[in-house]
């Protein structure tokens, strides 16, 4: 059997094809690395000299072994495809053959000395399910007052409020919004996120919110928001179509791709009365002078800005702004250089005047920091994308990272409110 040898730091993994037959990899094929029991991409493995943006998707799944070749410790999934494509059933030949039972030509031994059934086909000899299929947490997020996996097609739109805001809309009279086009992640066939579709803000605004289930796998379904450079300040907002009497914890998965310095995401929790008019957008407090025509944060709101302008954590906590510049977005290089990887983010109200932020950073562990503040009661939870003339940083995006061009696209999944 052919093998692919990959050097990762001080450890070398010999990777053998997880299905029968030799590995026939193209010179640009790439894989996403998982631990055997994990559901998060640890890193993207590429051939030397090939950037993630230039990757092609191989056909084979690969097994990773320790450097002694004695135990599997990694699973390598074709880049951008769901982990479940590598969930092949172990071959039946791994079960102890029946010829190990006592032959019928001999006198049957007393029942007390017969080989116990565990010697014929002990269940422990069959590959455990955690090595061949992702844990159920990949398709069943933690329960809560609200759980969204986008697995059931376009019906997700019936559960969400969607709002598009352009600064020009508030002008008197309204100014026309630009009709520039840009490329959003995933082509219309919804396969690899490295493929793209063309979006145009001058058309139907619902196109800025779209769902994909890559390669037809509903367990990998998620929703994208995408906004290019069409106005001085634009936002896309989406909120579960309900009011929560109390909110203790909000979690969501999103990509952490380098989309340039002028495009970022925010998650905010506001009193339902504040958005009763259907307008969800809240301007980042730092940019009120840029767009003073929409809603602003106040003592009743709590929000967090991530993966944008200053690559730090900006918290809007009940009227005060708190910044943690020690947050190293670039620490998660695999996530930064991938459109397919999504990391879990959680914010938890500790009910003592503090809120804890937890962000999965892949192979680098977790970012954890506690800020002051509290979530409001009778609240709405809003996920937002902000675009502050993002093309002004477009060239920097193309040269700073390994991906080709800025897509201004954010991927959202596994959203839970408790």
C-alpha positions as CSV (number, residue, x, y, z in Angstrom):
1,X,0.0,0.0,0.0
2,X,1.3,3.4,-0.9
3,X,1.8,5.9,1.9
4,X,2.2,9.6,2.2
5,X,4.7,10.9,4.7
6,X,3.9,14.3,6.3
7,X,6.2,16.1,8.6
8,X,4.4,18.1,11.3
9,X,6.8,19.8,13.7
10,X,8.9,17.2,15.5
11,X,6.6,14.4,14.7
12,X,6.3,12.5,11.5
13,X,3.2,10.7,10.5
14,X,3.1,8.0,7.9
15,X,-0.3,8.3,6.3
16,X,-1.8,5.2,4.7
17,X,-5.0,5.1,2.6
18,X,-7.9,4.5,4.9
19,X,-9.6,2.5,2.1
20,X,-8.1,-0.4,0.2
21,X,-5.8,0.4,-2.7
22,X,-2.9,2.8,-3.2
23,X,-3.0,6.5,-2.7
24,X,-3.1,8.4,-6.0
25,X,-2.6,12.0,-5.0
26,X,-2.4,14.9,-7.4
27,X,0.5,17.3,-6.9
28,X,-1.9,19.9,-5.5
29,X,-4.2,17.6,-3.3
30,X,-4.7,18.7,0.3
31,X,-6.3,17.2,3.4
32,X,-7.9,18.5,6.5
33,X,-6.5,16.9,9.7
34,X,-8.7,15.7,12.5
35,X,-7.9,13.8,15.7
36,X,-9.6,10.4,15.8
37,X,-12.3,11.6,18.2
38,X,-12.4,15.3,17.3
39,X,-14.8,17.3,15.2
40,X,-12.6,20.3,14.6
41,X,-10.0,20.7,11.8
42,X,-6.6,20.9,13.4
43,X,-4.6,22.0,10.3
44,X,-4.6,21.7,6.5
45,X,-1.9,19.5,5.0
46,X,-0.6,20.7,1.7
47,X,2.2,19.6,-0.6
48,X,5.3,21.6,-0.2
49,X,5.0,24.9,-2.0
50,X,1.2,24.7,-2.5
51,X,-1.0,27.3,-0.7
52,X,-4.4,26.4,0.7
53,X,-6.0,28.6,-1.9
54,X,-4.5,26.5,-4.7
55,X,-5.6,23.1,-3.2
56,X,-7.5,20.5,-5.1
57,X,-9.8,18.0,-3.5
58,X,-8.5,14.4,-3.4
59,X,-10.7,11.3,-3.6
60,X,-9.1,9.3,-0.8
61,X,-9.3,9.6,2.9
62,X,-6.1,9.0,4.8
63,X,-5.2,7.5,8.2
64,X,-2.4,9.0,10.2
65,X,-0.1,6.8,12.3
66,X,2.4,7.6,15.1
67,X,6.0,7.8,14.1
68,X,6.5,4.1,15.1
69,X,3.7,3.0,12.9
70,X,2.0,1.1,15.8
71,X,-1.2,3.2,16.3
72,X,-3.5,5.4,14.4
73,X,-3.8,8.9,15.8
74,X,-5.1,11.1,13.0
75,X,-7.7,11.1,10.3
76,X,-7.1,13.1,7.0
77,X,-10.3,14.2,5.2
78,X,-10.2,15.6,1.6
79,X,-9.9,19.4,2.0
80,X,-13.2,21.2,2.4
81,X,-15.3,18.0,2.6
82,X,-17.3,17.0,5.7
83,X,-15.6,14.5,8.1
84,X,-18.5,12.1,7.5
85,X,-17.2,11.2,4.0
86,X,-14.4,9.2,5.7
87,X,-16.8,7.2,7.9
88,X,-16.4,4.0,6.1
89,X,-17.6,0.8,7.8
90,X,-14.6,-1.3,8.9
91,X,-14.2,-4.4,6.7
92,X,-15.7,-7.6,8.2
93,X,-12.4,-9.4,7.8
94,X,-11.3,-7.6,11.0
95,X,-13.6,-9.8,13.0
96,X,-12.0,-13.0,14.2
97,X,-12.7,-15.8,11.7
98,X,-14.9,-18.6,12.7
99,X,-12.1,-21.1,12.0
100,X,-10.7,-20.3,15.4
101,X,-13.6,-22.1,17.0
102,X,-13.0,-25.8,18.0
103,X,-13.3,-28.0,14.9
104,X,-16.4,-30.3,14.8
105,X,-14.2,-33.4,14.3
106,X,-13.1,-33.3,17.9
107,X,-15.2,-34.2,20.9
108,X,-16.9,-31.1,22.1
109,X,-15.3,-29.8,25.3
110,X,-17.5,-29.4,28.4
111,X,-19.5,-26.2,28.3
112,X,-17.4,-24.9,31.2
113,X,-14.2,-25.0,29.1
114,X,-15.7,-23.8,25.8
115,X,-14.0,-20.8,24.4
116,X,-16.0,-17.8,25.6
117,X,-17.8,-15.9,22.9
118,X,-15.4,-13.0,23.3
119,X,-12.7,-15.1,21.7
120,X,-14.7,-15.6,18.5
121,X,-15.5,-12.0,17.8
122,X,-14.7,-9.7,20.7
123,X,-16.4,-6.4,20.1
124,X,-13.1,-4.7,21.1
125,X,-11.4,-6.0,18.0
126,X,-13.8,-4.1,15.8
127,X,-12.7,-0.5,15.1
128,X,-14.5,1.7,17.6
129,X,-17.0,4.0,16.0
130,X,-15.0,7.1,17.1
131,X,-12.3,6.1,14.7
132,X,-14.6,5.7,11.7
133,X,-17.4,8.2,12.2
134,X,-17.6,11.6,13.8
135,X,-19.2,11.8,17.2
136,X,-22.9,12.6,17.2
137,X,-21.9,16.2,18.3
138,X,-21.2,16.9,14.7
139,X,-24.8,16.6,13.8
140,X,-26.5,17.1,17.2
141,X,-25.3,20.3,18.9
142,X,-25.9,20.9,22.6
143,X,-29.6,21.3,23.4
144,X,-30.9,24.8,24.3
145,X,-33.8,27.1,23.9
146,X,-32.8,27.4,20.3
147,X,-30.6,25.1,18.1
148,X,-29.9,25.7,14.4
149,X,-27.9,23.3,12.2
150,X,-29.5,24.4,8.8
151,X,-29.9,20.7,8.0
152,X,-33.4,20.8,6.7
153,X,-33.0,22.8,3.5
154,X,-34.4,26.3,2.8
155,X,-36.9,26.1,5.7
156,X,-34.3,27.7,7.9
157,X,-35.5,31.1,6.5
158,X,-38.8,30.5,8.4
159,X,-36.8,30.6,11.7
160,X,-34.8,33.7,11.1
161,X,-35.2,37.5,10.8
162,X,-32.8,38.8,8.1
163,X,-31.8,42.4,7.7
164,X,-29.7,44.3,5.1
165,X,-28.5,47.8,5.9
166,X,-26.6,50.3,3.8
167,X,-25.7,53.7,5.0
168,X,-27.0,55.2,1.8
169,X,-30.5,53.8,2.6
170,X,-30.9,56.4,5.4
171,X,-30.0,59.4,3.3
172,X,-32.8,61.8,2.4
173,X,-33.6,61.0,-0.3
174,X,-32.0,57.5,-0.3
175,X,-28.9,57.3,-2.4
176,X,-28.5,54.3,-4.8
177,X,-26.4,51.5,-3.5
178,X,-23.5,50.5,-5.7
179,X,-23.9,47.6,-8.1
180,X,-20.3,46.3,-7.8
181,X,-20.0,42.6,-8.0
182,X,-17.8,40.3,-5.9
183,X,-17.2,36.6,-5.4
184,X,-18.8,34.8,-2.5
185,X,-17.6,31.4,-1.2
186,X,-19.2,28.2,-2.8
187,X,-20.3,28.0,-6.3
188,X,-24.0,27.6,-6.9
189,X,-23.6,23.8,-6.8
190,X,-22.4,24.2,-3.2
191,X,-19.3,22.0,-3.3
192,X,-15.9,23.3,-2.2
193,X,-15.9,26.8,-0.5
194,X,-12.8,27.6,-2.6
195,X,-15.1,27.7,-5.6
196,X,-17.2,30.9,-5.9
197,X,-20.5,32.5,-7.0
198,X,-20.9,36.1,-8.2
199,X,-23.0,38.4,-6.0
200,X,-24.4,41.8,-6.8
201,X,-25.8,44.2,-4.2
202,X,-28.0,45.8,-6.8
203,X,-30.2,42.8,-7.0
204,X,-32.4,40.8,-4.6
205,X,-31.0,41.4,-1.2
206,X,-31.8,37.9,-0.1
207,X,-28.8,36.7,-2.1
208,X,-26.5,37.9,0.7
209,X,-27.8,35.0,2.9
210,X,-27.5,31.6,1.3
211,X,-27.3,28.0,2.5
212,X,-25.0,25.2,1.3
213,X,-24.7,21.5,2.2
214,X,-21.4,20.7,0.6
215,X,-21.5,17.6,-1.7
216,X,-25.1,17.1,-0.6
217,X,-24.3,16.2,3.0
218,X,-27.0,17.7,5.3
219,X,-24.7,17.3,8.3
220,X,-22.3,19.8,6.8
221,X,-25.0,22.3,5.9
222,X,-24.4,25.9,7.0
223,X,-25.4,29.5,6.0
224,X,-23.2,32.1,4.5
225,X,-23.4,35.9,4.7
226,X,-21.5,37.9,2.1
227,X,-21.2,41.6,1.5
228,X,-18.7,43.3,-0.8
229,X,-17.8,47.0,-1.3
230,X,-21.0,48.6,-2.3
231,X,-21.5,51.5,0.2
232,X,-19.5,53.4,2.9
233,X,-20.9,51.1,5.6
234,X,-23.0,48.0,5.2
235,X,-24.2,45.3,7.5
236,X,-26.0,42.0,7.2
237,X,-27.9,40.8,10.3
238,X,-29.7,37.6,11.2
239,X,-31.5,36.7,14.4
240,X,-33.6,33.8,15.5
241,X,-37.2,34.6,15.1
242,X,-38.0,34.7,18.8
243,X,-37.5,36.5,22.1
244,X,-35.6,34.8,24.9
245,X,-36.8,35.6,28.4
246,X,-33.3,34.9,29.6
247,X,-30.0,34.2,27.8
248,X,-27.2,32.3,29.7
249,X,-25.0,31.2,26.8
250,X,-24.7,31.6,23.0
251,X,-22.5,29.4,20.9
252,X,-21.9,29.5,17.1
253,X,-19.4,28.1,14.6
254,X,-17.9,30.4,12.1
255,X,-14.9,30.7,9.8
256,X,-11.9,32.8,10.8
257,X,-10.7,33.4,7.3
258,X,-8.5,36.4,6.5
259,X,-11.2,38.5,4.7
260,X,-9.2,41.7,5.0
261,X,-9.1,44.3,7.8
262,X,-12.4,46.1,6.9
263,X,-14.8,43.1,7.2
264,X,-15.7,41.6,10.5
265,X,-18.4,39.8,12.5
266,X,-20.3,40.8,15.6
267,X,-22.7,38.9,17.8
268,X,-24.9,41.1,20.0
269,X,-27.7,40.5,22.5
270,X,-30.2,43.4,22.8
271,X,-33.6,43.9,24.4
272,X,-36.4,42.8,22.0
273,X,-38.0,46.2,22.4
274,X,-35.0,47.8,20.8
275,X,-35.5,45.9,17.5
276,X,-39.3,45.7,17.5
277,X,-39.4,47.8,14.3
278,X,-37.7,45.0,12.4
279,X,-34.4,46.8,12.1
280,X,-31.7,44.6,13.6
281,X,-28.5,46.5,12.7
282,X,-26.4,48.1,15.4
283,X,-23.4,50.1,14.3
284,X,-20.0,49.4,15.9
285,X,-19.4,52.1,18.6
286,X,-16.1,52.9,17.0
287,X,-17.9,53.9,13.7
288,X,-20.8,55.9,14.9
289,X,-19.2,58.9,13.1
290,X,-19.1,56.8,9.9
291,X,-22.7,55.7,10.1
292,X,-24.8,57.6,12.6
293,X,-28.1,56.7,10.8
294,X,-28.7,53.3,12.5
295,X,-29.0,51.9,16.0
296,X,-26.3,52.2,18.6
297,X,-25.3,50.2,21.6
298,X,-26.4,51.4,25.1
299,X,-26.4,50.2,28.7
300,X,-28.9,47.5,27.9
301,X,-26.9,45.8,25.1
302,X,-23.9,43.4,25.1
303,X,-21.9,42.6,22.0
304,X,-18.6,41.2,20.8
305,X,-16.7,42.1,17.6
306,X,-14.2,39.4,16.3
307,X,-12.1,38.7,13.3
308,X,-11.9,42.2,11.8
309,X,-10.6,45.7,11.9
310,X,-7.9,45.4,14.6
311,X,-7.8,41.6,14.9
312,X,-8.6,41.8,18.6
313,X,-11.6,41.3,20.8
314,X,-13.8,44.3,21.1
315,X,-16.6,44.0,23.6
316,X,-19.5,46.5,23.9
317,X,-20.5,45.8,27.5
318,X,-23.6,47.6,28.6
319,X,-22.4,51.0,27.5
320,X,-18.6,50.5,27.9
321,X,-16.1,49.4,25.4
322,X,-13.4,46.8,26.4
323,X,-10.6,45.6,24.2
324,X,-8.3,42.7,24.5
325,X,-5.4,43.3,22.1
326,X,-3.7,40.2,23.3
327,X,-6.1,38.0,21.3
328,X,-4.0,36.6,18.5
329,X,-6.3,35.9,15.6
330,X,-3.2,35.0,13.5
331,X,-2.3,32.3,16.1
332,X,-4.9,30.1,14.3
333,X,-3.0,30.0,11.0
334,X,-4.9,26.9,9.7
335,X,-8.2,28.7,10.2
336,X,-6.9,32.0,8.9
337,X,-5.8,30.4,5.6
338,X,-8.9,28.3,5.0
339,X,-12.5,28.9,3.9
340,X,-13.7,25.5,5.0
341,X,-12.6,25.5,8.7
342,X,-15.2,26.8,11.2
343,X,-14.3,27.3,14.8
344,X,-16.7,27.3,17.8
345,X,-17.2,30.6,19.6
346,X,-19.1,30.9,22.9
347,X,-20.1,33.7,25.2
348,X,-21.5,32.9,28.7
349,X,-23.2,35.2,31.2
350,X,-21.7,34.1,34.5
351,X,-24.6,35.8,36.4
352,X,-22.1,37.7,38.5
353,X,-21.6,40.8,36.3
354,X,-19.1,39.1,34.0
355,X,-19.2,37.4,30.6
356,X,-16.7,34.8,29.5
357,X,-15.6,34.5,25.9
358,X,-14.3,31.1,24.6
359,X,-12.9,30.7,21.1
360,X,-11.6,27.5,19.6
361,X,-8.2,28.1,18.0
362,X,-7.6,24.6,16.6
363,X,-4.2,23.2,17.3
364,X,-3.4,26.2,19.5
365,X,-6.1,25.4,22.1
366,X,-8.7,27.9,23.2
367,X,-8.8,31.7,23.8
368,X,-10.6,32.4,27.0
369,X,-11.1,35.8,28.6
370,X,-13.7,37.2,31.1
371,X,-15.1,40.7,30.5
372,X,-17.5,42.7,32.6
373,X,-21.2,43.0,31.7
374,X,-24.4,41.0,31.6
375,X,-27.0,39.9,29.0
376,X,-30.4,41.7,28.9
377,X,-33.6,39.9,29.7
378,X,-36.4,39.5,27.1
379,X,-33.7,39.6,24.5
380,X,-32.9,39.0,20.8
381,X,-29.7,37.4,19.7
382,X,-28.2,38.9,16.5
383,X,-25.4,37.7,14.3
384,X,-23.9,40.4,12.1
385,X,-21.4,40.9,9.3
386,X,-20.0,44.5,8.9
387,X,-18.4,45.8,5.7
388,X,-16.7,49.2,6.0
389,X,-15.7,49.8,2.4
390,X,-13.9,46.5,2.4
391,X,-12.1,46.9,-0.9
392,X,-9.9,49.6,0.5
393,X,-8.0,46.8,2.1
394,X,-8.5,44.4,-0.8
395,X,-5.0,44.4,-2.0
396,X,-3.6,43.8,1.5
397,X,-5.9,40.8,1.7
398,X,-4.6,39.3,-1.5
399,X,-1.0,39.7,-0.5
400,X,-1.2,39.1,3.2
401,X,-2.7,35.6,3.2
402,X,-2.4,32.6,1.0
403,X,-5.9,32.7,-0.4
404,X,-6.5,34.3,-3.7
405,X,-8.6,37.4,-3.4
406,X,-11.0,38.5,-0.7
407,X,-14.5,36.9,-0.7
408,X,-16.0,38.9,2.2
409,X,-18.0,35.8,3.1
410,X,-18.6,34.4,6.6
411,X,-19.9,30.9,7.3
412,X,-22.2,30.2,10.2
413,X,-23.4,26.9,11.8
414,X,-24.4,25.1,15.0
415,X,-25.9,28.1,16.6
416,X,-27.3,27.5,20.1
417,X,-28.9,29.7,22.6
418,X,-29.3,28.5,26.2
